[in-house]
Amino acid sequence: MVTYKGTDKEMKCRGGFQYELGKTYTDDGAIRCGDKGFHSCEVPFDKWNYFPPNGENRSFVCEASGTIDRSCEDSKIASSELI
């Protein structure tokens, strides 16, 4: 599924994980929204709840797949795979 990912200017998420363009990421653990897995949003503007459009944060279109948990408050999901 197509999702939307926000990061800081260095392509790091709030937990400090470093992303790189063109890489595929896989997590084989228990996926829980807000806790474990690769987070992104199904609604494009929801990513701004985590990384506001301040001129430094970055936004990406991603492909989320594998195990998906939708237990967060907005359209944020956690997935076991993110491209």
VEXDREN-2710 file (C-alpha; in Angstrom, 1 decimal):
% VEXDREN-2710
k/r/px/py/pz
1/MET/0.0/0.0/0.0
2/VAL/1.2/3.5/-0.7
3/THR/1.9/5.5/2.5
4/TYR/3.6/8.8/3.4
5/LYS/6.7/9.1/5.6
6/GLY/8.1/12.1/7.3
7/THR/11.6/12.5/8.6
8/ASP/13.9/15.2/9.9
9/LYS/16.4/16.9/7.4
10/GLU/18.9/14.0/7.9
11/MET/16.2/11.4/7.1
12/LYS/15.9/10.2/10.7
13/CYS/12.7/9.3/12.3
14/ARG/11.6/10.4/15.8
15/GLY/13.2/7.3/17.3
16/GLY/16.5/8.1/15.6
17/PHE/16.4/5.4/12.9
18/GLN/18.4/6.5/9.9
19/TYR/16.7/6.0/6.5
20/GLU/18.3/6.0/3.1
21/LEU/16.6/6.6/-0.3
22/GLY/16.0/3.4/-2.4
23/LYS/16.5/1.0/0.5
24/THR/14.0/-1.7/1.6
25/TYR/13.6/-2.1/5.4
26/THR/12.3/-5.2/7.1
27/ASP/11.4/-5.9/10.7
28/ASP/10.7/-9.5/11.7
29/GLY/9.5/-8.7/15.2
30/ALA/6.0/-8.1/16.6
31/ILE/4.7/-5.0/14.8
32/ARG/2.8/-2.5/17.0
33/CYS/1.8/1.0/16.0
34/GLY/3.7/3.6/18.0
35/ASP/6.2/1.0/19.3
36/LYS/7.7/-1.4/16.8
37/GLY/7.9/-1.5/13.0
38/PHE/8.3/1.1/10.3
39/HIS/5.9/4.0/10.7
40/SER/4.2/5.9/7.9
41/CYS/0.7/7.4/7.3
42/GLU/-2.0/6.5/4.9
43/VAL/-3.2/10.1/4.7
44/PRO/-0.5/12.4/3.4
45/PHE/-1.1/15.3/5.7
46/ASP/-1.1/13.2/8.8
47/LYS/2.7/12.9/8.6
48/TRP/2.8/16.6/9.6
49/ASN/1.5/15.6/13.0
50/TYR/5.0/14.1/13.5
51/PHE/7.2/16.1/11.2
52/PRO/5.6/19.5/10.5
53/PRO/6.4/21.3/7.2
54/ASN/9.0/23.7/8.7
55/GLY/11.3/23.9/5.8
56/GLU/13.7/21.4/7.2
57/ASN/11.7/18.2/7.6
58/ARG/11.4/15.9/4.6
59/SER/8.5/13.9/3.2
60/PHE/8.5/10.7/1.1
61/VAL/6.0/8.4/-0.7
62/CYS/6.6/4.8/0.4
63/GLU/5.3/1.3/-0.1
64/ALA/4.3/-0.4/3.2
65/SER/3.7/-4.1/3.2
66/GLY/4.0/-7.3/5.3
67/THR/2.4/-7.2/8.7
68/ILE/0.5/-3.9/9.3
69/ASP/-0.9/-2.5/12.5
70/ARG/-3.4/0.4/12.4
71/SER/-3.9/0.9/16.1
72/CYS/-2.7/4.5/16.2
73/GLU/-5.0/7.6/16.6
74/ASP/-4.8/8.9/13.0
75/SER/-3.8/7.2/9.8
76/LYS/-0.4/6.3/11.1
77/ILE/0.5/2.6/10.7
78/ALA/3.4/0.4/11.6
79/SER/4.5/-2.1/9.0
80/SER/7.1/-4.9/8.9
81/GLU/8.3/-3.8/5.4
82/LEU/8.9/-0.3/4.0
83/ILE/10.3/0.7/0.7
END
